[in-house]
Amino acid sequence: MCRLLGYAAPVAATAQDVIGSRNCQEWQRMGRLHADGWGTAWLQHGTVERLRSAEPALRDPVLSAALTEEPTRARIAHLRLATEGLAKTLDNAHPFITPRFALAHNGSIRPVERILQLVTEEELLQHGGNSDTSVLVALITRRLDAGRALFDAVTDTVTFVGREFPNSAINLLVLSDQELIAVHANEGAPLPGKEFDAANLGDDLPRDHIDHYYQLSYRRDEHGIVAFTSSGLERDGWTPMPQNTAARIDLTTQALEFQHLGIRAATAA
């Protein structure tokens, strides 16, 4: 359970340029709840680079600089609230990265022991970690190796996992040197109530975390910049992504497309 932020722009911009100073500060301030590490991946000279930390994000000056001082044409960022039972280590911090893409996940797929059985230790070792997110990365990579395009590999994986593990939460941001992909698939997923209670924030719990915790929203501005964010920021100007939907932005043309994922119908059958 985590927070996501991502954008693709026609020209290099910072996250602060894209969502504004106030929202940028508030997004990092959600590290008061999502305090189990942070990470970011971005496009630099045609290559996806990554930085991550197992330390809390709330007052980390390195994260602040990444969001406010380092322009790029595309970036994803992640604040981690670890799923109960998973190690709070750097290996499990997001984004995960492979030679072909970086991926950040907000959600939980249970039971973790069962989803880990879908992949081999060798597949996990290619990118590290031993979490539900690590399995998603391995399954996407497996489909890429079989010749699928990245968007198809991502949507196929989410549809498969969503059918096999009902009530999972699978919100994703996936970045390659050619595209930014967002996935919103979490129908029926329970709130992380234990984690909320353990944080003991009371009235300082971030906005919309009770009623819309897993909502992923997007917006496109007059300059063609497309951004995605988890709940917790002011809603003005943002459009909620429909349930079981994937979006893809072509980083060359800034073309935006959506695709419905057939998770619910398959689960009910």
PAMAR-828456 format. One line per 2 residues: number of its first residue (from 0); their letters; for each residue x, y, z of C-alpha. Coordinates in Angstrom, 3 decimals, m for minus. Layout:
BEGIN
NUM	A	X:Y:Z; ... $
This chain:
BEGIN
0	MC	0.000:0.000:0.000; 1.726:3.092:m1.201 $
2	RL	1.432:6.421:m3.006; 2.178:6.925:m6.678 $
4	LG	3.024:9.999:m8.719; 4.018:10.066:m12.360 $
6	YA	4.054:12.298:m15.397; 5.105:12.576:m19.021 $
8	AP	5.839:15.966:m20.570; 6.727:17.233:m24.065 $
10	VA	9.741:19.032:m22.569; 11.671:18.427:m19.374 $
12	AT	9.837:19.516:m16.221; 9.988:18.853:m12.490 $
14	AQ	7.180:17.273:m10.515; 6.721:20.671:m8.885 $
16	DV	6.293:22.256:m12.323; 3.652:19.662:m13.183 $
18	IG	1.465:19.537:m10.053; 2.432:22.760:m8.278 $
20	SR	4.458:23.513:m5.178; 1.628:22.929:m2.690 $
22	NC	0.657:19.551:m4.123; 4.289:18.524:m4.416 $
24	QE	4.883:19.288:m0.748; 1.695:17.484:0.270 $
26	WQ	2.604:14.429:m1.778; 5.926:14.115:0.044 $
28	RM	4.169:14.836:3.345; 2.139:11.663:2.827 $
30	GR	5.377:10.015:3.895; 4.131:10.541:7.451 $
32	LH	1.942:7.478:6.813; 3.810:5.809:3.949 $
34	AD	7.060:5.727:5.892; 8.727:2.495:4.753 $
36	GW	10.915:3.914:2.003; 10.639:5.810:m1.241 $
38	GT	11.944:5.753:m4.768; 11.804:7.373:m8.166 $
40	AW	12.647:6.483:m11.763; 13.047:8.986:m14.564 $
42	LQ	14.099:9.367:m18.168; 17.622:10.705:m18.660 $
44	HG	19.287:10.891:m22.089; 16.962:8.198:m23.394 $
46	TV	17.612:5.808:m20.508; 15.500:5.027:m17.445 $
48	ER	17.441:5.761:m14.252; 16.407:4.877:m10.701 $
50	LR	16.998:6.063:m7.139; 15.434:4.512:m4.048 $
52	SA	15.796:4.496:m0.283; 14.544:2.403:2.628 $
54	EP	14.440:5.538:4.789; 11.262:7.564:5.476 $
56	AL	10.378:10.061:2.746; 8.801:12.752:4.894 $
58	RD	11.823:15.004:5.373; 14.320:13.442:2.997 $
60	PV	16.107:16.275:1.145; 17.140:13.917:m1.657 $
62	LS	13.507:13.186:m2.497; 12.652:16.876:m2.202 $
64	AA	15.376:17.706:m4.708; 14.238:14.980:m7.099 $
66	LT	10.712:16.400:m7.099; 11.574:20.091:m7.274 $
68	EE	15.023:20.539:m8.832; 15.554:17.762:m11.380 $
70	PT	13.575:18.216:m14.619; 12.890:15.279:m16.897 $
72	RA	10.434:14.392:m19.630; 9.044:11.475:m17.613 $
74	RI	9.167:10.413:m13.973; 7.466:8.004:m11.597 $
76	AH	7.755:8.301:m7.819; 6.680:6.055:m4.962 $
78	LR	6.131:6.265:m1.201; 6.022:2.857:0.475 $
80	LA	3.672:1.586:3.175; 4.827:m2.019:3.375 $
82	TE	2.311:m4.846:3.181; 2.097:m6.633:6.530 $
84	GL	4.640:m9.449:6.652; 6.930:m8.094:3.934 $
86	AK	10.436:m6.929:4.766; 11.050:m3.175:4.927 $
88	TL	14.317:m3.425:3.023; 15.923:m1.615:0.118 $
90	DN	15.465:m4.714:m2.062; 11.691:m4.395:m1.659 $
92	AH	11.617:m0.622:m2.196; 10.048:0.692:m5.390 $
94	PF	10.454:1.321:m8.246; 11.825:m2.025:m9.332 $
96	IT	13.939:m1.764:m12.453; 14.903:m4.090:m15.295 $
98	PR	16.810:m3.355:m18.509; 13.464:m2.632:m20.204 $
100	FA	11.263:m0.877:m17.640; 10.803:0.434:m14.115 $
102	LA	7.682:m0.336:m12.080; 6.064:1.060:m8.933 $
104	HN	3.026:m0.560:m7.289; 0.350:0.690:m4.915 $
106	GS	m1.614:m2.192:m3.498; m1.396:m5.690:m2.150 $
108	IR	m1.829:m9.182:m3.582; m2.599:m11.877:m1.030 $
110	PV	m1.660:m14.442:m0.024; 1.923:m13.467:m0.823 $
112	ER	3.076:m17.063:m0.350; 0.802:m18.197:m3.169 $
114	IL	1.720:m15.516:m5.684; 5.404:m16.205:m5.070 $
116	QL	4.770:m19.733:m6.362; 4.017:m18.316:m9.831 $
118	VT	7.679:m17.486:m10.503; 11.101:m18.999:m9.937 $
120	EE	13.846:m17.729:m7.659; 15.943:m17.120:m10.759 $
122	EL	13.254:m14.830:m12.191; 13.127:m12.827:m8.958 $
124	LQ	16.907:m12.546:m8.753; 16.985:m10.669:m12.057 $
126	HG	15.567:m7.548:m10.374; 15.636:m8.356:m6.637 $
128	GN	13.030:m8.418:m3.908; 10.678:m11.133:m2.693 $
130	SD	7.346:m9.327:m2.586; 4.081:m9.426:m4.511 $
132	TS	5.407:m6.532:m6.606; 8.557:m8.512:m7.426 $
134	VL	6.317:m11.215:m8.859; 4.477:m8.706:m11.054 $
136	VA	7.813:m7.541:m12.474; 8.846:m11.138:m13.172 $
138	LI	5.540:m11.984:m14.862; 5.739:m8.896:m17.077 $
140	TR	9.338:m9.745:m17.969; 8.310:m13.296:m18.843 $
142	RL	5.742:m11.961:m21.304; 8.248:m9.529:m22.800 $
144	DA	10.652:m12.409:m23.327; 7.844:m14.202:m25.181 $
146	GR	7.570:m11.278:m27.597; 4.734:m9.214:m26.137 $
148	AL	4.907:m5.407:m26.301; 5.277:m3.710:m22.920 $
150	FD	1.708:m2.369:m22.708; 0.318:m5.784:m23.619 $
152	AV	2.646:m7.538:m21.172; 1.496:m5.242:m18.362 $
154	TD	m2.229:m5.517:m19.105; m2.036:m9.293:m19.627 $
156	TV	m0.246:m9.687:m16.295; m2.675:m7.512:m14.345 $
158	TF	m5.684:m9.262:m15.878; m4.248:m12.691:m15.054 $
160	VG	m3.303:m11.797:m11.481; m6.593:m9.988:m10.888 $
162	RE	m8.519:m13.101:m11.910; m6.365:m15.463:m9.851 $
164	FP	m6.309:m13.232:m6.765; m9.729:m11.549:m6.366 $
166	NS	m9.870:m8.392:m4.238; m6.249:m7.576:m4.969 $
168	AI	m5.144:m3.975:m5.347; m2.950:m3.484:m8.415 $
170	NL	m2.290:0.168:m9.157; 0.865:0.536:m11.229 $
172	LV	3.090:3.087:m12.874; 5.463:1.585:m15.442 $
174	LS	8.123:3.622:m17.233; 10.259:2.699:m20.228 $
176	DQ	12.276:4.812:m22.630; 9.254:4.896:m24.948 $
178	EL	6.128:4.973:m22.789; 4.523:5.631:m19.426 $
180	IA	1.813:3.184:m18.364; m0.688:3.542:m15.520 $
182	VH	m2.984:0.798:m14.215; m5.976:1.187:m11.879 $
184	AN	m7.312:m2.217:m10.741; m8.389:m2.659:m7.132 $
186	EG	m12.087:m3.483:m7.040; m13.035:m5.011:m3.685 $
188	AP	m9.609:m4.509:m2.126; m9.774:m3.945:1.646 $
190	LP	m8.355:m0.829:3.248; m5.030:m1.248:5.071 $
192	GK	m6.746:m0.545:8.388; m4.048:m2.102:10.578 $
194	EF	m1.394:0.073:8.975; m3.552:3.197:9.389 $
196	DA	m4.089:2.408:13.074; m0.400:1.678:13.648 $
198	AN	0.557:5.087:12.248; m1.588:6.737:14.939 $
200	LG	m2.130:9.892:12.874; m5.687:10.600:13.972 $
202	DD	m7.026:13.665:12.177; m3.721:14.047:10.305 $
204	LP	m4.459:11.027:8.111; m4.062:12.242:4.494 $
206	RD	m7.223:13.306:2.684; m9.412:10.702:0.967 $
208	HI	m7.565:7.809:2.583; m10.710:6.297:4.110 $
210	DH	m13.155:6.701:1.219; m10.852:6.676:m1.821 $
212	YY	m7.535:5.177:m0.727; m6.861:3.207:m3.909 $
214	QL	m8.158:5.796:m6.374; m5.695:6.656:m9.135 $
216	SY	m6.440:9.863:m11.041; m4.999:11.623:m14.072 $
218	RR	m4.990:14.991:m15.750; m3.766:16.498:m18.999 $
220	DE	m2.974:20.208:m19.088; m2.934:22.749:m21.896 $
222	HG	0.755:22.024:m22.555; 0.112:18.327:m23.179 $
224	IV	1.602:17.163:m19.870; m0.126:14.033:m18.541 $
226	AF	0.148:13.241:m14.833; m1.107:10.482:m12.536 $
228	TS	m1.458:10.495:m8.761; m2.807:8.405:m5.929 $
230	SG	m5.381:9.978:m3.627; m4.247:12.448:m1.002 $
232	LE	m3.979:15.635:m3.066; m6.623:18.229:m3.852 $
234	RD	m9.031:16.773:m6.424; m9.523:19.907:m8.542 $
236	GW	m8.422:19.315:m12.125; m7.991:15.562:m11.719 $
238	TP	m10.145:12.866:m13.339; m10.512:9.523:m11.523 $
240	MP	m9.417:6.579:m13.656; m12.248:4.076:m14.094 $
242	QN	m11.914:0.759:m12.296; m9.965:m1.926:m14.190 $
244	TA	m8.397:0.506:m16.648; m4.903:0.910:m18.084 $
246	AR	m3.532:4.058:m19.715; m0.531:4.463:m21.994 $
248	ID	1.344:7.614:m22.995; 3.655:7.534:m26.000 $
250	LT	6.694:9.561:m24.928; 7.411:10.618:m28.507 $
252	TQ	3.968:11.950:m29.431; 2.340:12.396:m25.978 $
254	AL	m0.623:10.426:m27.364; m2.777:9.043:m24.537 $
256	EF	m4.827:5.859:m24.865; m6.952:3.827:m22.445 $
258	QH	m7.812:0.146:m22.319; m10.383:m1.669:m20.182 $
260	LG	m9.183:m4.773:m18.344; m11.579:m7.723:m18.218 $
262	IR	m10.879:m8.653:m14.620; m14.291:m8.422:m12.975 $
264	AA	m16.246:m10.445:m15.529; m13.692:m13.240:m15.494 $
266	TA	m13.658:m13.384:m11.689; m17.445:m13.621:m11.490 $
268	A	m17.726:m16.379:m14.106 $
